[in-house]
């Protein structure tokens, strides 16, 4: 990771640590390894609030950050959905949940059609994706995992990219999200000398197995 990104990550972790008036704080690091821009960043909290909002755009090879936490009035801790447009009519959707007082961390990650994107002004669209990613198990649309006994990453294949996501097991977890291309020529310029095609192939294979199908996009 570039030194300036290490510095930025350290700063966001310090800010999260300083939020000590609530028991649940969730910190997000979103890395874009592609030579495409992640656009229209949107976060909708389902429980709790967002202290540091994610950037609306994450440039090629850049990193974005977000902090969300429980409020005194929120019942379930910290939960919500984070979305970015990744290309054309496709969006990346991440749903997180850190329950309180019970200890239950879950994360779901997928690439959906743009029409599935939640709309804060339309309650029907706003909560449709919440319900789907909360109630349903992993399927061809997204992968889902409980993070109570493992920190192992999960992978999902999409439109020429792979989404990798992982989550800590504590009530103050770090959620790391990475968007990789399938081909080394589609890496952002600042990552082309640091990431091999073998690494990208490994991510793609794990993503296809996680989704339960072969995706040659």
C-alpha positions in Angstrom: 0.0 0.0 0.0 1.3 3.5 -0.8 2.7 5.4 2.1 0.0 8.2 1.8 -2.7 5.5 2.0 -1.1 4.0 5.0 -1.1 7.4 6.6 -4.8 8.0 5.8 -5.8 4.6 7.1 -3.9 5.2 10.3 -5.7 8.6 10.7 -9.2 7.1 10.2 -8.4 4.3 12.7 -7.4 7.0 15.2 -10.7 8.9 14.6 -12.7 5.6 15.1 -10.8 4.9 18.4 -11.6 8.4 19.6 -15.4 7.6 19.4 -15.5 6.2 22.9 -19.0 7.2 24.1 -20.7 4.2 22.3 -19.8 0.5 22.4 -20.2 -0.2 18.7 -18.0 1.5 16.1 -17.5 0.2 12.5 -14.6 1.4 10.4 -14.5 0.9 6.6 -11.6 0.9 4.2 -12.6 0.7 0.5 -9.7 0.1 -1.9 -10.2 0.5 -5.7 -7.4 -1.4 -7.5 -9.1 -0.9 -10.9 -8.5 1.6 -13.7 -12.1 2.6 -13.5 -13.7 5.1 -11.1 -16.2 4.0 -8.4 -18.9 6.6 -8.5 -22.1 7.7 -6.8 -21.1 6.6 -3.3 -24.1 6.2 -1.1 -24.6 4.9 2.5 -27.9 4.4 4.2 -27.7 3.5 7.9 -30.3 0.9 9.0 -29.3 1.3 12.7 -27.0 3.8 14.2 -25.4 6.8 12.4 -22.6 7.6 10.0 -19.9 9.7 11.6 -17.5 10.0 8.6 -19.3 9.6 5.3 -17.6 7.8 2.4 -16.4 9.8 -0.6 -18.9 10.1 -3.5 -16.1 9.0 -5.9 -13.1 6.8 -5.4 -10.6 7.3 -8.2 -8.5 4.7 -9.9 -6.1 3.1 -7.5 -7.4 5.2 -4.6 -8.9 4.4 -1.2 -12.0 5.6 0.6 -13.0 5.5 4.2 -16.1 5.6 6.4 -17.0 5.4 10.1 -20.4 4.3 11.4 -21.4 3.7 15.0 -24.3 2.9 17.4 -26.2 5.8 18.9 -27.7 5.8 22.4 -31.2 5.4 20.9 -30.4 2.7 18.3 -31.5 -0.8 19.3 -29.4 -3.0 17.1 -26.0 -1.4 17.1 -24.6 -0.4 13.7 -26.1 -1.7 10.4 -26.7 -0.4 6.8 -25.8 -0.6 3.2 -22.9 1.0 1.2 -23.2 1.3 -2.6 -21.0 2.4 -5.4 -21.5 2.3 -9.2 -18.8 0.2 -10.7 -19.7 0.3 -14.4 -22.6 0.9 -16.7 -25.7 -0.5 -15.0 -23.9 -2.4 -12.2 -23.5 -1.4 -8.6 -21.4 -2.8 -5.7 -23.5 -3.2 -2.6 -22.1 -4.0 0.9 -24.4 -4.6 3.8 -23.0 -4.7 7.3 -24.5 -5.5 10.7 -22.9 -5.3 14.2 -25.6 -6.2 16.7 -25.8 -5.0 20.3 -26.1 -6.1 23.0 -25.9 -9.6 21.4 -22.6 -10.3 19.7 -23.4 -11.0 16.0 -21.4 -9.6 13.1 -22.5 -10.2 9.5 -21.4 -8.9 6.1 -22.9 -9.3 2.7 -21.2 -8.2 -0.6 -22.5 -8.4 -4.1 -22.8 -6.7 -7.5 -26.4 -5.9 -8.5 -28.3 -4.3 -11.3 -28.5 -0.5 -11.0 -32.3 -0.7 -10.6 -31.7 -2.5 -7.2 -29.9 0.5 -5.9 -31.6 1.8 -2.7 -33.1 5.3 -2.8 -33.1 7.3 0.4 -36.2 9.2 -0.8 -38.2 6.1 -1.7 -38.9 3.9 1.4 -39.8 0.9 -0.8 -36.6 0.9 -2.7 -34.6 1.9 0.4 -35.6 -1.1 2.4 -36.0 -3.7 -0.3 -32.2 -4.3 -0.5 -31.9 -4.3 3.3 -34.5 -7.1 3.6 -33.0 -9.1 0.8 -29.4 -9.0 2.0 -30.5 -9.5 5.6 -32.9 -12.5 5.3 -31.6 -14.4 2.3 -28.4 -16.6 2.2 -25.6 -16.3 -0.3 -26.8 -16.7 -3.9 -25.9 -15.6 -7.4 -26.5 -12.0 -6.5 -24.3 -11.7 -3.4 -22.2 -13.6 -0.8 -22.8 -13.4 2.9 -20.9 -14.5 6.0 -21.1 -14.3 9.8 -17.9 -12.9 11.3 -18.1 -14.4 14.8 -15.5 -17.2 14.6 -13.4 -16.2 11.6 -12.0 -13.1 9.8 -11.6 -15.0 6.5 -12.3 -12.8 3.4 -15.2 -13.5 1.0 -15.2 -12.9 -2.7 -17.8 -12.1 -5.3 -17.4 -12.0 -9.1 -18.9 -9.3 -11.2 -18.7 -7.2 -14.3 -15.0 -7.8 -15.1 -14.2 -7.3 -11.4 -14.0 -9.2 -8.2 -15.2 -7.7 -4.8 -13.2 -8.9 -1.8 -14.6 -8.1 1.7 -13.8 -9.0 5.3 -14.8 -8.0 8.7 -13.4 -8.1 12.3 -15.2 -10.2 15.0 -15.3 -7.5 17.7 -17.9 -4.8 18.4 -15.5 -2.3 16.9 -14.7 -4.1 13.7 -12.6 -3.0 10.7 -14.4 -3.8 7.4 -12.0 -4.0 4.4 -13.5 -3.9 0.9 -11.4 -4.2 -2.2 -12.4 -4.1 -5.9 -10.0 -5.9 -8.2 -10.1 -6.2 -12.0 -10.0 -9.7 -13.6 -7.0 -8.8 -15.9 -3.7 -7.1 -14.9 -4.0 -4.6 -17.8 -7.1 -3.2 -16.1 -5.3 -2.5 -12.8 -4.8 1.2 -11.9 -1.4 2.4 -13.0 -0.1 2.7 -9.4 -0.8 -1.0 -8.8 0.4 -2.6 -12.0 3.9 -3.3 -10.7 2.6 -4.6 -7.4 -0.1 -7.1 -8.2 0.3 -10.1 -10.5 -2.1 -11.8 -12.9 -1.7 -14.9 -10.7 -3.1 -13.0 -7.8 -6.1 -11.8 -9.8 -6.7 -15.3 -11.1 -6.7 -16.6 -7.6 -9.3 -14.0 -6.5 -11.5 -14.8 -9.5 -11.4 -18.5 -8.8 -12.3 -18.0 -5.1 -15.1 -15.6 -6.1 -16.6 -18.1 -8.6 -16.6 -20.8 -6.0 -18.2 -18.5 -3.4 -21.0 -17.6 -5.8 -21.4 -21.2 -6.9 -21.0 -20.6 -10.6 -18.4 -19.9 -13.3 -18.4 -16.3 -14.5 -16.4 -15.4 -17.5 -17.3 -11.8 -17.7 
